[in-house]
């Protein structure tokens, strides 16, 4: 099956969207839908990104995480460069079909973030009393799983 054979249903009424079995994703005015990606085993949030129609089709077809890079304005097959491919174990859509939740297993060294950390959410923001002395981010992950300078360096 090619990516173009996966068709999305037209968006219907509330009943169809919330109780029906047709996939009718709502892409925003930029043609994107947000996706939260978590680790299949632990539930840890690994990243939050976006998909356009083509990225969602490829994700469904390949069973691997494919996103839309807003900064590069191109399809982004996660792990194609780093080797840290996301194998989709479950893909869910929310009640009104405007957000996705993807549960994955990461092959390779297990890193998801382009900075080399396991998760893109590797720092915490202090809140409440802890924030009274200033808002300095706290690193929750201490070690990178790969060196981004080595993985993403420009080859001449």
C-alpha positions in Angstrom: 0.0 0.0 0.0 1.4 3.4 -0.8 1.0 6.4 1.5 -1.5 7.9 -0.9 -3.9 5.0 -0.5 -4.7 5.9 3.1 -7.7 8.1 3.0 -9.1 10.2 5.8 -12.9 10.5 6.1 -14.5 13.9 5.7 -15.2 15.6 9.0 -18.8 14.9 10.0 -21.0 16.0 12.9 -20.1 15.7 16.6 -21.7 12.2 16.8 -19.6 10.9 13.9 -16.4 12.4 15.3 -16.9 11.3 18.9 -18.6 7.9 18.5 -17.9 6.8 14.9 -15.1 4.6 13.7 -14.0 6.8 10.7 -10.6 8.5 11.0 -11.3 12.2 10.2 -8.4 14.2 11.7 -8.8 17.9 12.1 -5.6 19.7 10.9 -5.2 23.3 11.9 -5.0 26.3 9.6 -1.3 25.4 8.9 -2.3 21.8 8.0 -0.9 20.3 11.2 -2.1 18.2 14.0 -0.3 17.9 17.4 1.1 14.6 18.5 2.4 13.7 22.0 4.8 10.8 21.8 5.4 8.6 24.9 7.4 5.5 25.7 5.3 2.4 25.3 6.6 0.6 28.4 7.1 3.5 30.9 4.6 6.1 29.7 7.3 8.7 29.9 6.7 11.7 27.6 9.4 11.7 24.9 8.3 14.5 22.7 5.6 16.7 21.4 5.6 17.5 17.7 3.2 17.9 14.7 2.2 15.9 11.7 0.7 17.0 8.4 -1.5 14.7 6.3 1.5 13.1 4.6 3.4 12.5 7.9 0.3 10.9 9.4 -0.2 8.7 6.3 3.4 7.6 6.4 3.3 6.9 10.2 0.2 4.7 9.7 1.8 2.9 6.7 5.3 2.4 8.0 4.5 1.9 11.7 7.3 4.3 12.5 7.2 7.9 13.8 7.1 10.4 10.9 6.5 14.1 11.6 6.4 17.5 10.0 9.4 19.7 10.8 8.1 23.2 11.2 11.6 24.7 11.3 12.8 22.9 8.2 9.4 22.7 6.5 9.8 19.1 5.5 8.8 15.5 6.4 10.9 14.2 9.3 11.2 10.5 9.6 12.4 10.2 13.2 15.6 8.4 13.5 16.6 8.4 9.9 19.8 10.3 10.7 20.4 9.3 14.3 19.3 5.7 14.1 16.8 6.2 17.0 13.7 5.1 15.1 10.3 5.2 16.8 8.4 2.0 16.3 4.7 2.7 16.8 3.1 0.4 19.3 -0.2 2.3 19.5 -1.6 5.4 17.8 -4.6 7.1 19.4 -6.7 10.1 18.4 -8.6 12.3 20.9 -12.4 12.7 21.1 -12.8 15.4 18.5 -9.9 14.1 16.4 -7.7 17.2 16.6 -4.8 15.7 18.6 -2.8 12.4 18.5 -1.1 10.3 21.2 1.5 7.9 19.9 3.1 5.2 22.1 6.4 4.0 20.8 9.5 1.9 21.4 12.7 3.6 20.4 15.3 1.4 18.8 19.0 2.5 18.6 20.5 4.0 21.8 17.0 5.0 23.0 17.4 8.8 22.6 14.5 10.8 21.2 15.7 14.4 21.6 18.0 15.8 18.9 20.2 17.1 21.8 21.1 13.5 22.7 18.8 13.2 25.8 16.2 10.4 26.1 13.3 12.8 26.2 12.8 16.3 24.9 11.5 17.1 28.3 14.8 16.8 30.2 14.5 20.0 32.3 12.0 21.0 35.0 10.7 24.5 35.7 10.4 25.3 39.4 7.0 26.3 40.6 5.4 27.7 43.8 7.8 28.3 46.6 10.7 26.8 44.6 10.3 29.6 42.1 10.5 32.5 44.6 14.3 32.5 44.3 14.2 32.6 40.5 13.4 30.3 37.7 16.4 28.3 36.9 15.7 25.1 34.9 16.7 21.9 36.7 18.2 19.1 34.5 16.3 15.9 35.2 18.3 13.9 32.8 22.0 14.1 33.4 23.6 12.1 30.6 23.2 12.3 26.9 22.7 9.0 25.0 24.6 10.3 22.0 26.7 13.2 20.9 24.7 15.4 18.6 27.8 17.0 17.2 28.9 13.6 15.9 25.5 12.4 14.7 24.3 15.6 12.9 27.5 17.1 11.7 27.5 18.3 8.2 29.3 16.0 5.9 31.5 17.8 3.3 
